[in-house]
């Protein structure tokens, strides 16, 4: 494994031609492994299976190989026969809901955008191309989660639903839960019109930060534009649930601004690939 670059919260790892990000905070826990994938010259792409099943399977195998090699080099406590296997990946069919599912085995999940487990060797994988991906870990109860929170999921407060599920099903204390916010579209690039702006304003108008979260921009082609900080909304929602400020770790990377590194729907439209947010208890 080669470290390409790092900042306060992240390291960028390289195995062969493939690159992925890891959060320094989660690396403190040898009982889990995780990553957020880069496009790596389009070698890593996790499209919906119905669009390109072969590419999806190839990428799953490649990232498992990368993480296994990383674990061998960095986690001396892991038996060689306890490696990540692509057949243990759980990838829900995401439809921008706020549905969060507890999983205890590999299964086919429909209309689910978040998955949680306390079972070892189940690889939780959600995908995005500008949407927010959240990686959750409770080190006290040994629970992991991968959550897809697009703007519709953020409106429906899927992050709060995920924390609720951890509390109800695993007796998690929100003060113990760590949430890592992966690269996503940021306020600088999430430009919307009146219809989407009204949805967010009506849902979050009581937040004292609302004037900073929704900002009025220029009129373009006769239409008033706004930018919305959906990352900040998720941070507020998590704090409301009881997560500590120091346990909410942000990548601070915009997938649109860095579309050379990440798949971005805003940049590539229908041709866009998908990034993967992966976490596994080992």
Backbone as CSV, one residue per row, in Angstrom:
resi,resn,N_x,N_y,N_z,CA_x,CA_y,CA_z,C_x,C_y,C_z
1,UNK,0.835,-1.196,0.000,0.000,0.000,0.000,0.873,1.251,0.000
2,UNK,0.519,2.195,-0.815,1.218,3.467,-0.908,0.272,4.587,-0.501
3,UNK,0.724,5.498,0.347,-0.084,6.659,0.705,0.227,7.780,-0.274
4,UNK,-0.788,8.194,-1.034,-0.613,9.210,-2.068,-0.620,10.612,-1.477
5,UNK,-1.557,10.856,-0.565,-1.633,12.138,0.136,-2.479,11.961,1.385
6,UNK,-2.430,12.929,2.260,-3.257,12.894,3.455,-3.539,14.310,3.919
7,UNK,-4.637,14.436,4.694,-4.941,15.702,5.334,-5.343,15.425,6.772
8,UNK,-5.989,16.345,7.408,-6.309,16.194,8.826,-7.155,14.957,9.111
9,UNK,-8.084,14.649,8.212,-9.041,13.572,8.475,-8.888,12.349,7.588
10,UNK,-8.177,12.465,6.478,-8.162,11.412,5.465,-6.756,11.008,5.065
11,UNK,-6.656,9.758,4.572,-5.487,9.370,3.795,-5.979,8.789,2.481
12,UNK,-5.232,9.012,1.432,-5.527,8.430,0.124,-4.547,7.289,-0.111
13,UNK,-5.080,6.079,-0.208,-4.261,4.879,-0.371,-4.247,4.437,-1.831
14,UNK,-3.163,3.804,-2.219,-3.042,3.268,-3.570,-2.538,1.841,-3.513
15,UNK,-3.263,0.947,-4.164,-2.860,-0.447,-4.358,-2.833,-0.698,-5.855
16,UNK,-1.650,-0.859,-6.430,-1.553,-0.987,-7.882,-2.015,0.293,-8.546
17,UNK,-3.039,0.181,-9.416,-3.574,1.363,-10.094,-4.808,1.933,-9.403
18,UNK,-5.214,1.333,-8.287,-6.477,1.694,-7.653,-6.252,2.572,-6.429
19,UNK,-7.098,3.590,-6.290,-6.997,4.510,-5.156,-8.314,4.569,-4.392
20,UNK,-8.202,4.763,-3.083,-9.386,4.892,-2.240,-9.008,5.711,-1.012
21,UNK,-10.028,6.253,-0.367,-9.832,7.071,0.831,-10.169,6.277,2.080
22,UNK,-9.463,6.584,3.166,-9.800,6.052,4.472,-9.756,7.184,5.491
23,UNK,-10.679,7.113,6.455,-10.735,8.107,7.520,-9.776,7.720,8.638
24,UNK,-8.944,8.661,9.037,-7.968,8.392,10.083,-8.647,7.952,11.376
25,UNK,-9.807,8.530,11.657,-10.495,8.174,12.901,-10.892,6.697,12.896
26,UNK,-11.433,6.207,11.789,-11.861,4.811,11.728,-10.675,3.856,11.704
27,UNK,-9.539,4.330,11.243,-8.338,3.485,11.227,-7.824,3.197,12.637
28,UNK,-8.339,3.896,13.620,-7.934,3.635,15.005,-8.529,2.337,15.541
29,UNK,-9.470,1.745,14.793,-10.183,0.565,15.278,-9.851,-0.633,14.385
30,UNK,-8.992,-1.530,14.864,-8.566,-2.670,14.035,-9.682,-3.673,13.764
31,UNK,-10.795,-3.578,14.480,-11.877,-4.540,14.284,-12.770,-4.213,13.089
32,UNK,-12.500,-3.101,12.409,-13.273,-2.782,11.207,-12.330,-2.413,10.062
33,UNK,-12.859,-2.497,8.856,-12.163,-1.961,7.687,-13.169,-1.149,6.889
34,UNK,-12.684,-0.187,6.115,-13.600,0.709,5.411,-12.866,1.403,4.277
35,UNK,-13.619,2.052,3.415,-13.029,2.922,2.399,-14.124,3.679,1.660
36,UNK,-13.696,4.706,0.941,-14.535,5.398,-0.046,-13.717,5.433,-1.328
37,UNK,-14.275,4.911,-2.404,-13.486,4.703,-3.615,-13.356,5.953,-4.468
38,UNK,-12.210,6.061,-5.141,-11.995,7.047,-6.186,-12.230,6.372,-7.540
39,UNK,-12.351,7.163,-8.571,-12.659,6.554,-9.862,-11.447,5.844,-10.470
40,UNK,-10.232,6.225,-10.065,-9.009,5.510,-10.474,-8.979,5.264,-11.983
41,UNK,-9.083,6.353,-12.737,-9.112,6.258,-14.207,-10.234,5.334,-14.686
42,UNK,-11.353,5.394,-13.939,-12.563,4.625,-14.253,-12.405,3.120,-14.068
43,UNK,-11.332,2.688,-13.387,-11.201,1.258,-13.083,-12.115,0.849,-11.929
44,UNK,-12.441,1.784,-11.038,-13.378,1.510,-9.971,-14.683,2.244,-10.254
45,UNK,-15.738,1.482,-10.491,-17.052,2.032,-10.804,-18.083,1.016,-10.338
46,UNK,-19.018,1.478,-9.518,-20.024,0.584,-8.934,-21.413,0.982,-9.425
47,UNK,-21.672,0.827,-10.732,-22.970,1.246,-11.276,-24.086,0.324,-10.791
48,UNK,-25.334,0.758,-10.914,-26.432,-0.165,-10.618,-26.257,-1.457,-11.405
49,UNK,-26.512,-2.586,-10.754,-26.245,-3.886,-11.375,-26.996,-4.042,-12.687
50,UNK,-28.212,-3.498,-12.753,-28.994,-3.653,-13.987,-28.389,-2.870,-15.155
51,UNK,-27.519,-1.910,-14.858,-26.882,-1.136,-15.927,-25.608,-1.792,-16.433
52,UNK,-24.785,-2.307,-15.527,-23.515,-2.918,-15.939,-23.067,-3.874,-14.844
53,UNK,-23.634,-5.072,-14.852,-23.343,-6.044,-13.800,-21.881,-6.464,-13.806
54,UNK,-21.296,-6.596,-14.986,-19.911,-7.052,-15.073,-18.959,-6.031,-14.462
55,UNK,-19.165,-4.745,-14.776,-18.311,-3.702,-14.209,-18.463,-3.643,-12.695
56,UNK,-19.689,-3.779,-12.222,-19.932,-3.772,-10.789,-19.184,-4.920,-10.105
57,UNK,-19.284,-6.126,-10.643,-18.628,-7.282,-10.044,-17.113,-7.143,-10.083
58,UNK,-16.581,-6.644,-11.200,-15.140,-6.442,-11.301,-14.649,-5.468,-10.233
59,UNK,-15.392,-4.382,-10.037,-14.999,-3.376,-9.053,-15.085,-3.932,-7.637
60,UNK,-16.107,-4.752,-7.370,-16.223,-5.382,-6.044,-15.024,-6.265,-5.760
61,UNK,-14.639,-7.075,-6.724,-13.475,-7.950,-6.543,-12.197,-7.139,-6.340
62,UNK,-12.049,-6.076,-7.128,-10.842,-5.260,-7.033,-10.719,-4.574,-5.677
63,UNK,-11.818,-4.007,-5.180,-11.706,-3.277,-3.922,-11.534,-4.241,-2.755
64,UNK,-12.115,-5.423,-2.837,-11.882,-6.418,-1.788,-10.413,-6.829,-1.754
65,UNK,-9.829,-7.029,-2.916,-8.400,-7.365,-2.981,-7.553,-6.256,-2.368
66,UNK,-7.903,-4.996,-2.679,-7.156,-3.862,-2.127,-7.245,-3.820,-0.607
67,UNK,-8.445,-3.959,-0.085,-8.625,-3.878,1.362,-7.983,-5.065,2.071
68,UNK,-8.021,-6.236,1.438,-7.340,-7.396,2.035,-5.847,-7.155,2.133
69,UNK,-5.264,-6.604,1.077,-3.835,-6.312,1.099,-3.518,-5.255,2.150
70,UNK,-4.359,-4.248,2.238,-4.188,-3.198,3.243,-4.258,-3.796,4.640
71,UNK,-5.228,-4.682,4.869,-5.383,-5.295,6.192,-4.182,-6.161,6.565
72,UNK,-3.646,-6.887,5.591,-2.472,-7.718,5.841,-1.291,-6.860,6.291
73,UNK,-1.161,-5.683,5.665,-0.030,-4.805,5.957,-0.201,-4.029,7.256
74,UNK,-1.470,-3.775,7.651,-1.692,-2.854,8.772,-2.372,-3.474,9.987
75,UNK,-2.966,-4.659,9.839,-3.713,-5.260,10.945,-3.157,-6.650,11.229
76,UNK,-2.233,-6.727,12.151,-1.544,-7.986,12.429,-2.446,-9.015,13.096
77,UNK,-3.601,-8.577,13.603,-4.479,-9.485,14.355,-5.453,-10.253,13.463
78,UNK,-5.448,-10.009,12.158,-6.442,-10.623,11.286,-5.906,-11.927,10.701
79,UNK,-6.599,-13.053,10.928,-6.171,-14.322,10.315,-6.251,-14.241,8.791
80,UNK,-5.334,-14.910,8.122,-5.291,-14.854,6.667,-6.562,-15.425,6.034
81,UNK,-7.215,-16.370,6.739,-8.428,-16.962,6.173,-9.668,-16.119,6.455
82,UNK,-9.490,-14.953,7.075,-10.602,-14.076,7.403,-10.579,-12.843,6.499
83,UNK,-10.482,-13.089,5.213,-10.372,-11.994,4.261,-11.742,-11.604,3.703
84,UNK,-11.808,-10.375,3.213,-13.043,-9.897,2.608,-13.291,-10.628,1.291
85,UNK,-14.536,-11.037,1.094,-14.924,-11.735,-0.126,-16.086,-10.996,-0.771
86,UNK,-15.996,-10.832,-2.088,-17.007,-10.062,-2.800,-18.403,-10.651,-2.640
87,UNK,-18.498,-11.965,-2.446,-19.822,-12.569,-2.302,-20.488,-12.192,-0.970
88,UNK,-19.727,-11.569,-0.071,-20.297,-11.126,1.198,-20.704,-9.656,1.189
89,UNK,-20.674,-9.044,0.017,-21.094,-7.649,-0.108,-22.617,-7.565,-0.100
90,UNK,-23.130,-6.637,0.698,-24.556,-6.325,0.692,-24.718,-4.930,0.105
91,UNK,-25.348,-4.873,-1.043,-25.563,-3.607,-1.753,-27.066,-3.446,-2.009
92,UNK,-27.721,-2.523,-1.298,-29.160,-2.341,-1.523,-29.460,-1.644,-2.842
93,UNK,-30.672,-1.871,-3.336,-31.170,-1.103,-4.477,-31.686,0.222,-3.941
94,UNK,-30.906,1.276,-4.134,-31.173,2.582,-3.536,-32.176,3.364,-4.384
95,UNK,-33.165,3.950,-3.717,-34.178,4.730,-4.436,-34.468,6.050,-3.726
96,UNK,-33.484,6.593,-3.048,-33.611,7.903,-2.394,-34.715,7.922,-1.345
97,UNK,-34.776,6.847,-0.553,-35.721,6.764,0.556,-35.012,7.135,1.853
98,UNK,-35.739,6.995,2.968,-35.089,7.102,4.278,-35.107,5.745,4.983
99,UNK,-35.241,4.663,4.201,-35.327,3.322,4.764,-33.934,2.800,5.133
100,UNK,-33.800,2.364,6.373,-32.554,1.791,6.881,-32.849,0.374,7.340
101,UNK,-32.058,-0.590,6.855,-32.320,-2.003,7.102,-31.221,-2.617,7.961
102,UNK,-31.630,-3.382,8.978,-30.701,-4.214,9.733,-30.438,-5.479,8.912
103,UNK,-29.161,-5.857,8.747,-28.842,-7.055,7.969,-28.004,-8.011,8.817
104,UNK,-28.324,-9.282,8.704,-27.601,-10.338,9.408,-27.024,-11.372,8.458
105,UNK,-27.320,-11.228,7.171,-26.819,-12.132,6.144,-26.911,-11.430,4.802
106,UNK,-26.250,-11.983,3.804,-26.329,-11.412,2.463,-27.752,-11.586,1.953
107,UNK,-28.348,-10.497,1.500,-29.711,-10.558,0.997,-29.947,-9.462,-0.021
108,UNK,-31.040,-9.638,-0.778,-31.431,-8.680,-1.806,-32.347,-7.639,-1.178
109,UNK,-31.918,-6.395,-1.163,-32.674,-5.336,-0.513,-33.207,-4.357,-1.549
110,UNK,-34.497,-4.131,-1.544,-35.144,-3.212,-2.462,-35.617,-1.966,-1.715
111,UNK,-35.470,-0.808,-2.358,-35.926,0.462,-1.798,-35.369,0.684,-0.390
112,UNK,-34.077,0.464,-0.267,-33.348,0.669,0.983,-32.135,1.551,0.685
113,UNK,-31.885,2.540,1.543,-30.764,3.452,1.316,-29.774,3.498,2.469
114,UNK,-29.987,2.629,3.452,-29.033,2.533,4.540,-29.034,1.129,5.113
115,UNK,-27.855,0.634,5.475,-27.737,-0.720,6.022,-26.839,-0.697,7.255
116,UNK,-27.235,-1.514,8.250,-26.528,-1.612,9.519,-26.341,-3.078,9.876
117,UNK,-25.234,-3.389,10.565,-25.038,-4.755,11.068,-24.055,-4.758,12.224
118,UNK,-24.155,-5.820,13.050,-23.126,-6.102,14.049,-22.476,-7.449,13.774
119,UNK,-22.760,-8.021,12.598,-22.221,-9.322,12.220,-20.874,-9.152,11.509
120,UNK,-19.899,-10.004,11.816,-18.598,-9.905,11.143,-18.665,-10.396,9.708
121,UNK,-17.771,-9.862,8.895,-17.533,-10.310,7.516,-18.655,-9.980,6.544
122,UNK,-19.650,-9.224,6.965,-20.645,-8.699,6.031,-20.164,-7.324,5.575
123,UNK,-19.974,-7.175,4.289,-19.431,-5.934,3.725,-20.595,-5.046,3.299
124,UNK,-20.763,-3.928,3.988,-21.861,-3.007,3.687,-21.392,-1.996,2.647
125,UNK,-22.137,-1.888,1.551,-21.725,-1.033,0.449,-22.921,-0.234,-0.058
126,UNK,-22.808,1.075,-0.026,-23.763,1.937,-0.717,-22.994,2.783,-1.717
127,UNK,-23.698,3.266,-2.725,-23.038,3.996,-3.805,-23.592,5.409,-3.928
128,UNK,-22.807,6.244,-4.575,-23.225,7.638,-4.779,-22.457,8.241,-5.944
129,UNK,-23.003,9.317,-6.454,-22.308,10.130,-7.456,-22.736,11.575,-7.211
130,UNK,-22.239,12.153,-6.139,-22.536,13.480,-5.591,-23.368,13.403,-4.321
131,UNK,-24.219,12.393,-4.171,-24.990,12.261,-2.932,-24.053,12.033,-1.743
132,UNK,-24.555,12.331,-0.553,-23.773,12.153,0.658,-23.778,10.687,1.068
133,UNK,-22.603,10.141,1.342,-22.465,8.823,1.945,-21.954,9.003,3.369
134,UNK,-22.594,8.294,4.293,-22.212,8.348,5.702,-21.737,6.970,6.144
135,UNK,-20.567,6.906,6.761,-20.072,5.673,7.359,-20.217,5.799,8.871
136,UNK,-20.940,4.849,9.469,-21.233,4.881,10.900,-20.528,3.739,11.616
137,UNK,-20.077,4.025,12.833,-19.468,2.981,13.659,-19.693,3.291,15.125
138,UNK,-20.203,2.293,15.838,-20.321,2.364,17.290,-19.277,1.430,17.883
139,UNK,-18.165,1.954,18.392,-17.107,1.094,18.926,-17.492,0.379,20.212
140,UNK,-18.531,0.846,20.897,-18.970,0.186,22.123,-19.793,-1.061,21.813
141,UNK,-20.726,-0.953,20.876,-21.600,-2.075,20.517,-21.129,-2.809,19.264
142,UNK,-20.048,-2.326,18.646,-19.458,-2.978,17.468,-20.472,-3.066,16.320
143,UNK,-21.106,-1.950,16.033,-22.088,-1.859,14.952,-21.537,-0.956,13.865
144,UNK,-21.714,-1.362,12.600,-21.265,-0.550,11.466,-22.451,-0.242,10.568
145,UNK,-22.330,0.837,9.792,-23.392,1.208,8.874,-22.875,1.992,7.694
146,UNK,-23.547,1.817,6.561,-23.277,2.609,5.359,-24.609,3.189,4.892
147,UNK,-24.657,4.520,4.787,-25.911,5.229,4.550,-25.772,6.132,3.323
148,UNK,-26.770,6.070,2.442,-26.837,6.942,1.264,-27.862,8.034,1.534
149,UNK,-27.404,9.281,1.600,-28.286,10.402,1.895,-28.187,11.432,0.778
150,UNK,-28.943,11.190,-0.294,-29.060,12.204,-1.338,-29.891,13.372,-0.833
151,UNK,-30.180,14.338,-1.693,-30.940,15.476,-1.174,-32.336,15.053,-0.735
152,UNK,-32.900,14.050,-1.396,-34.217,13.561,-0.958,-34.098,12.817,0.373
153,UNK,-33.031,12.024,0.518,-32.807,11.338,1.788,-32.539,12.310,2.918
154,UNK,-31.856,13.408,2.616,-31.601,14.439,3.626,-32.900,15.120,4.025
155,UNK,-33.780,15.386,3.060,-35.096,15.934,3.384,-35.865,15.006,4.318
156,UNK,-35.700,13.699,4.103,-36.422,12.707,4.894,-35.664,12.272,6.149
157,UNK,-34.508,12.903,6.403,-33.735,12.707,7.629,-33.292,11.251,7.815
158,UNK,-32.730,10.676,6.750,-32.284,9.287,6.845,-31.159,9.115,7.866
159,UNK,-30.343,10.136,8.058,-29.258,10.011,9.044,-29.822,9.833,10.446
160,UNK,-30.887,10.542,10.754,-31.511,10.374,12.065,-32.175,9.008,12.187
161,UNK,-32.769,8.531,11.102,-33.371,7.198,11.128,-32.311,6.133,11.398
162,UNK,-31.137,6.303,10.786,-30.051,5.334,10.998,-29.621,5.300,12.461
163,UNK,-29.453,6.472,13.066,-29.063,6.516,14.477,-30.164,5.917,15.349
164,UNK,-31.417,6.222,15.037,-32.536,5.635,15.779,-32.501,4.109,15.722
165,UNK,-32.222,3.576,14.538,-32.158,2.121,14.379,-31.029,1.535,15.224
166,UNK,-29.903,2.225,15.293,-28.790,1.746,16.110,-29.160,1.745,17.590
167,UNK,-29.865,2.772,18.016,-30.280,2.861,19.420,-31.305,1.776,19.739
168,UNK,-32.299,1.612,18.859,-33.393,0.674,19.132,-32.967,-0.784,19.007
169,UNK,-32.142,-1.093,18.013,-31.810,-2.489,17.729,-30.545,-2.972,18.433
170,UNK,-29.617,-2.039,18.711,-28.339,-2.456,19.293,-28.036,-1.782,20.631
171,UNK,-28.991,-0.977,21.112,-28.801,-0.257,22.374,-27.598,0.682,22.324
172,UNK,-27.331,1.222,21.154,-26.226,2.171,21.015,-26.527,3.451,21.792
173,UNK,-25.474,4.039,22.326,-25.554,5.375,22.902,-25.061,6.345,21.835
174,UNK,-25.903,7.308,21.412,-25.467,8.238,20.362,-24.131,8.910,20.643
175,UNK,-23.791,9.082,21.923,-22.517,9.710,22.266,-21.320,8.850,21.853
176,UNK,-21.566,7.554,21.635,-20.484,6.662,21.221,-20.341,6.576,19.699
177,UNK,-21.382,6.969,18.968,-21.421,6.742,17.526,-20.507,7.721,16.793
178,UNK,-19.722,7.175,15.884,-18.855,7.970,15.005,-19.497,8.012,13.627
179,UNK,-19.580,9.188,13.035,-20.106,9.329,11.680,-19.084,10.050,10.808
180,UNK,-18.666,9.382,9.738,-17.730,9.974,8.780,-18.489,10.349,7.511
181,UNK,-18.370,11.606,7.117,-19.088,12.135,5.955,-18.147,12.096,4.753
182,UNK,-18.485,11.259,3.808,-17.624,11.031,2.642,-17.716,12.191,1.649
183,UNK,-16.833,12.227,0.653,-16.930,13.259,-0.378,-18.312,13.276,-1.022
184,UNK,-18.793,14.474,-1.329,-20.122,14.635,-1.913,-20.216,16.018,-2.539
185,UNK,-21.324,16.284,-3.210,-21.562,17.639,-3.690,-21.684,18.565,-2.482
186,UNK,-21.105,19.733,-2.591,-21.089,20.679,-1.482,-21.873,21.937,-1.841
187,UNK,-21.985,22.801,-0.861,-22.739,24.044,-1.052,-22.254,24.815,-2.284
188,UNK,-20.975,24.717,-2.575,-20.424,25.458,-3.710,-21.038,25.044,-5.041
189,UNK,-21.549,23.820,-5.117,-22.014,23.273,-6.397,-23.468,22.794,-6.392
190,UNK,-24.095,22.681,-5.193,-25.475,22.201,-5.152,-26.427,23.370,-5.396
191,UNK,-26.538,23.726,-6.674,-27.385,24.831,-7.091,-28.758,24.296,-7.494
192,UNK,-29.810,24.917,-6.958,-31.176,24.460,-7.210,-32.053,25.656,-7.568
193,UNK,-33.276,25.331,-7.976,-34.260,26.369,-8.276,-35.310,26.434,-7.175
194,UNK,-36.330,27.228,-7.412,-37.319,27.532,-6.380,-38.005,26.292,-5.812
195,UNK,-38.268,25.282,-6.652,-39.018,24.114,-6.188,-38.267,23.342,-5.101
196,UNK,-36.992,23.048,-5.347,-36.202,22.312,-4.352,-35.904,23.196,-3.146
197,UNK,-35.628,24.453,-3.405,-35.384,25.385,-2.293,-36.567,25.410,-1.337
198,UNK,-37.801,25.432,-1.872,-38.990,25.486,-1.026,-39.140,24.216,-0.194
199,UNK,-38.801,23.070,-0.770,-38.876,21.818,-0.028,-37.969,21.871,1.200
200,UNK,-36.749,22.344,1.002,-35.803,22.414,2.119,-36.199,23.495,3.122
201,UNK,-36.660,24.620,2.611,-37.037,25.697,3.527,-38.214,25.286,4.393
202,UNK,-39.205,24.653,3.783,-40.382,24.241,4.552,-40.035,23.192,5.608
203,UNK,-39.057,22.328,5.303,-38.673,21.271,6.248,-37.784,21.809,7.370
204,UNK,-36.912,22.768,7.034,-35.879,23.174,7.995,-35.937,24.660,8.371
205,UNK,-37.064,25.299,8.146,-37.154,26.741,8.400,-36.970,27.102,9.870
206,UNK,-37.178,26.137,10.772,-37.025,26.433,12.196,-35.579,26.339,12.685
207,UNK,-34.681,25.888,11.829,-33.272,25.853,12.219,-32.717,27.269,12.274
208,UNK,-31.975,27.561,13.320,-31.411,28.907,13.435,-30.363,29.177,12.360
209,UNK,-29.831,28.092,11.771,-28.801,28.251,10.735,-29.384,28.333,9.327
210,UNK,-30.709,28.435,9.206,-31.351,28.306,7.895,-30.848,29.343,6.883
211,UNK,-30.537,30.554,7.327,-30.080,31.596,6.395,-28.700,31.276,5.827
212,UNK,-27.908,30.518,6.572,-26.608,30.096,6.054,-26.732,28.828,5.212
213,UNK,-27.701,27.983,5.547,-27.866,26.717,4.834,-28.417,26.936,3.432
214,UNK,-29.380,27.859,3.306,-29.978,28.176,1.996,-29.628,29.609,1.651
215,UNK,-28.899,29.777,0.552,-28.478,31.113,0.159,-28.950,31.434,-1.250
216,UNK,-29.420,32.638,-1.404,-29.924,33.125,-2.690,-28.770,33.519,-3.589
217,UNK,-28.836,33.055,-4.827,-27.769,33.344,-5.773,-28.310,34.204,-6.922
218,UNK,-27.647,34.178,-8.054,-28.031,34.995,-9.190,-29.224,34.402,-9.929
219,UNK,-29.866,35.242,-10.726,-30.891,34.770,-11.653,-30.182,34.335,-12.940
220,UNK,-30.474,33.110,-13.384,-29.875,32.589,-14.609,-30.971,32.154,-15.555
221,UNK,-30.913,32.650,-16.768,-31.911,32.314,-17.780,-33.325,32.520,-17.253
222,UNK,-33.490,33.608,-16.515,-34.804,33.973,-16.010,-35.256,33.206,-14.791
223,UNK,-34.397,32.394,-14.206,-34.779,31.585,-13.043,-33.889,31.910,-11.857
224,UNK,-34.533,32.131,-10.703,-33.788,32.401,-9.477,-33.090,31.128,-9.011
225,UNK,-31.808,31.253,-8.689,-31.023,30.108,-8.228,-30.682,30.241,-6.741
226,UNK,-30.507,29.096,-6.099,-30.123,29.015,-4.699,-29.060,27.932,-4.555
227,UNK,-28.249,28.018,-3.488,-27.369,26.912,-3.123,-27.763,26.444,-1.727
228,UNK,-27.666,25.134,-1.508,-28.075,24.535,-0.240,-26.934,23.693,0.308
229,UNK,-26.668,23.849,1.595,-25.599,23.114,2.266,-26.204,21.869,2.930
230,UNK,-26.353,20.803,2.162,-26.951,19.577,2.708,-26.018,18.868,3.680
231,UNK,-24.724,19.070,3.536,-23.778,18.475,4.497,-24.001,19.076,5.878
232,UNK,-24.157,20.385,5.949,-24.393,21.037,7.236,-25.716,20.576,7.840
233,UNK,-26.727,20.372,7.004,-28.004,19.860,7.514,-27.789,18.516,8.198
234,UNK,-27.045,17.632,7.557,-26.801,16.324,8.154,-26.023,16.432,9.460
235,UNK,-25.083,17.335,9.523,-24.344,17.532,10.771,-25.285,17.980,11.890
236,UNK,-26.187,18.893,11.564,-27.151,19.365,12.560,-28.058,18.225,13.008
237,UNK,-28.550,17.428,12.049,-29.425,16.300,12.375,-28.720,15.303,13.283
238,UNK,-27.448,15.058,13.015,-26.684,14.124,13.840,-26.468,14.677,15.246
239,UNK,-26.162,15.959,15.335,-26.010,16.573,16.658,-27.329,16.539,17.432
240,UNK,-28.435,16.753,16.741,-29.744,16.672,17.388,-29.999,15.287,17.973
241,UNK,-29.435,14.268,17.343,-29.612,12.893,17.823,-28.693,12.564,18.992
242,UNK,-27.754,13.453,19.288,-26.882,13.238,20.435,-25.454,12.889,20.092
243,UNK,-25.082,12.890,18.797,-23.688,12.627,18.451,-22.820,13.805,18.895
244,UNK,-21.640,13.473,19.378,-20.698,14.499,19.785,-20.097,15.179,18.558
245,UNK,-19.809,16.458,18.708,-19.209,17.215,17.607,-17.928,16.556,17.121
246,UNK,-17.100,16.081,18.060,-15.817,15.493,17.679,-15.970,14.129,17.021
247,UNK,-17.171,13.552,17.086,-17.415,12.256,16.442,-18.061,12.385,15.071
248,UNK,-18.234,13.607,14.595,-18.743,13.855,13.246,-17.566,14.350,12.417
249,UNK,-17.044,13.493,11.566,-15.806,13.779,10.832,-16.132,13.972,9.364
250,UNK,-15.768,15.123,8.842,-16.109,15.489,7.465,-14.873,15.388,6.569
251,UNK,-15.073,14.784,5.405,-13.986,14.720,4.420,-13.654,16.088,3.838
252,UNK,-14.664,16.990,3.810,-14.494,18.342,3.255,-14.080,18.325,1.786
253,UNK,-14.544,17.333,1.041,-14.230,17.239,-0.380,-15.511,17.266,-1.210
254,UNK,-15.501,18.058,-2.260,-16.647,18.172,-3.162,-16.404,17.293,-4.391
255,UNK,-17.343,16.399,-4.657,-17.188,15.490,-5.797,-17.311,16.214,-7.135
256,UNK,-18.013,17.327,-7.163,-18.138,18.081,-8.418,-16.851,18.846,-8.696
257,UNK,-16.343,19.533,-7.680,-15.080,20.271,-7.846,-13.926,19.337,-8.182
258,UNK,-14.005,18.082,-7.699,-12.931,17.108,-7.921,-13.449,15.934,-8.760
259,UNK,-14.193,16.264,-9.812,-14.782,15.204,-10.640,-13.732,14.423,-11.428
260,UNK,-12.493,14.907,-11.442,-11.418,14.110,-12.034,-11.064,12.929,-11.143
261,UNK,-11.397,13.029,-9.857,-11.089,11.963,-8.896,-12.312,11.127,-8.535
262,UNK,-13.511,11.752,-8.551,-14.726,11.067,-8.125,-15.761,11.073,-9.244
263,UNK,-16.581,10.051,-9.275,-17.730,10.051,-10.179,-18.699,11.133,-9.721
264,UNK,-19.195,11.933,-10.675,-20.084,13.047,-10.363,-21.217,13.118,-11.375
265,UNK,-22.441,12.986,-10.879,-23.595,13.050,-11.768,-23.775,14.459,-12.330
266,UNK,-23.490,15.463,-11.536,-23.626,16.838,-12.019,-22.696,17.113,-13.189
267,UNK,-21.549,16.467,-13.193,-20.586,16.658,-14.279,-20.872,15.757,-15.469
268,UNK,-21.141,14.492,-15.204,-21.198,13.499,-16.279,-22.601,13.057,-16.651
269,UNK,-23.618,13.524,-15.911,-25.025,13.198,-16.192,-25.220,11.683,-16.271
270,UNK,-25.940,11.228,-17.287,-26.291,9.808,-17.394,-25.072,8.904,-17.594
271,UNK,-23.965,9.483,-18.002,-22.747,8.686,-18.208,-21.957,8.493,-16.901
272,UNK,-22.452,9.090,-15.827,-21.715,9.034,-14.572,-21.642,7.624,-14.014
273,UNK,-20.464,7.306,-13.433,-20.315,6.073,-12.676,-20.733,6.297,-11.242
274,UNK,-20.354,5.383,-10.356,-20.716,5.487,-8.952,-19.502,5.200,-8.064
275,UNK,-19.368,5.991,-7.002,-18.383,5.752,-5.962,-19.009,4.835,-4.912
276,UNK,-18.178,4.127,-4.157,-18.676,3.208,-3.151,-18.191,3.592,-1.761
277,UNK,-19.114,3.576,-0.790,-18.797,3.760,0.620,-18.935,2.398,1.294
278,UNK,-17.823,1.878,1.779,-17.744,0.490,2.233,-17.280,0.447,3.681
279,UNK,-17.931,-0.412,4.476,-17.487,-0.648,5.843,-17.812,-2.087,6.221
280,UNK,-16.930,-2.691,7.018,-17.092,-4.098,7.372,-16.488,-4.346,8.748
281,UNK,-17.178,-5.110,9.553,-16.653,-5.590,10.832,-15.894,-6.870,10.567
282,UNK,-14.630,-6.956,11.002,-13.791,-8.108,10.639,-13.361,-8.883,11.870
